[in-house]
Amino acid sequence: MPTLSKQTRYLIIISCLVSVLTISALFLYFKSAPNKTPGTKQAKIVPVSIQPEKISLGNALSTRGKFPQYEKIAKVGNEIIYGRDLNYISFTRYPPDFLNMETSLEKIKQDALPVAIENSILLQTDNKENNLNLPATIFNNPDKNYNQREKIADDIKIRKLAEEEKISGSFISI
């Protein structure tokens, strides 16, 4: 196997770095840039009311940084977010905070509640747009199947990204 010169190796490394930086910059640009291409479908924003429920910190298992499993935390549209939802999200996405006995319930709520709200809004919006029925196994149930719920939410996100990135236009033959 031939040995590459030092200059060639540096050139390959620099090319790879430039490629990674370019792809990252393009991703950030297209992610933040509004879709103004004529003829493409714009995402609908559906208003959802969010009503925080009273959190009884006295009943919470504050020594472990957990909410009581069946405690109602918030209502997002037609779904109630339970303490179990926040426990699951915190445990799977922020394990050091969840396992740290010093972590407050407010910190867990601050990290996990926006994720729960986003997924709930995503599921309800897609449900409304496509006239589907969300099963109790993934929606408005403290004993929901989180793996199935996250898979469906991820599928919806991927589908919506694909719809947003469709390019439309016309061509002219010369």
N, C-alpha and C positions, 0 to 999 in steps of 0.2 A: 504494500500500500504506500503510495507516494506521500511524502511529508510536505505539508504546506509551509510556505515561508512565513516569517513573522509578520510581514506587511500584509499578506493575504489573510491571515487569521484576524488581524486588527480590522481589516476592511469588512470581513464577514460579521464580526461582532458589532461594528458601527452600523452596518446595514440592518441587522436585526433590531438594534435599539431604535433606529429611525423608523422602522416599520411598526414596532410596538407603540411608539409615541404617536405616530400618525394615526393609527387605528384608534388609539385611546382618545385623541383629540376629535376625530370624526364622530366617534360614539357620543362623546359629551356634547358636541355641537348639535347632532341630530336629536339627541335626547332632550335638550333644552330648547331647541328652535321650534316655534309653532309651525304647524302644518298649514302652509298657505297655497299649496298646489291646487289650482282650480279643478273641480270635478272629483276631488277625493272626499271621502266620507269623514266628517268631523266627529269626534267622540262627543256623546251627549253627557251633560252634567245633570245628574238627577239630584234635586235637593233631598237630603235626608236629615231628619231631626235627631239630634243627639241630646238625650236627657240623662245627666248623671244621677245615679241613685245614691242614697245615703250609704256611706261605708262605715261599718261599725268596726273600728280598729281594735276595740276591746275584745271582740270575739275572734279576731284574726290570730293566726298562729305566727305572731310577729317574731318569735325567736328563730323561726326557720325562714322568715321572709315570704310566707305564703298567705294567700287569701283563703278563707273557708271555701270549700269546693262549690257549694250551691248558693253562695251569696250573690245577689244581683248587684252588678257594678255599674252598668250603664245600659241604656236602651238606644239602639241605633235602628231607626226605621221600624221594621217589624221584628227585630231580633233583640233579645236580651243578652248582654255580655255578662258571663258569670265569673266568679273568682277562679274557677277551674280553667277557664280560657286564659286568664292572665298567668296562672301558674304554668300552664303548658307552654305558652309563648315565651315566658321568661326562662323556663328551664331549657327549652330547645334553642333559643336565640341568644340568651345572656346567662349561660350556666354559672360563671363565676359570681355574678350578682345574686342569682337565685340561691346558690349554695352557701353564700357568705351570711353568717348569722347576724352581722352588723347591718346588712342592707335593709333599709326601711321599706315599708309597704308603699309609701309614696314614690320611692325610686323605681320599684317594680312597676307600679301603675304608670308612671311617667314613660317608661320604656315600652311596656307591653300593650297598653291601651290603644295607642295610635295604630299599631299593627292589627289589633283585633277590629278596630273601627274600619280601617282600610279594607280588610278582607270582607267584612260584613257588607260594606257599601258596594264593593265589587260584585259580590254574589247577588245582592238584591237588584243592582242595576242590570246585570246580565239576565237575571230571572225575569225582570220586567220587560226588557227589550225582546227577549226570545220566547215569552209566554211559557216559561217552564215552571214546574213545581219543585221547590227545594225540599228534598227529603229531610225528615227529622233526624236522620243519622248524621247530617252535617250542618243543620241549621236550627237555631233557636232552641237548643237543647243542651243542658250542662254535660250530658254524657255523649257528646258528639264524637264521631270518628275523625280525629284531627288529621290523620294521614290522608284520608279520602278528601277532606275539606281543603287541605293545602294543595293536593294534586289538582282538584277542580279549579281552585283559585289561580294556580300557576298556569293551567291550560287557558283560562280566560285571559290572563295577562298576556300570554304569548299570542293568542288570537287577536287581541286588541292592538298589540304592537305590530303584528303583520298587517292588519287593516290600515293602520296609520301610515305604514311605510310603503304602501302601494303607490306606484308612480302611474299617473295617467297623463295622457297627452295625445298628440297626433303626429303623423309623419307626412312629409311631402315628397313625392317621387319627382325626380328631375329627369 
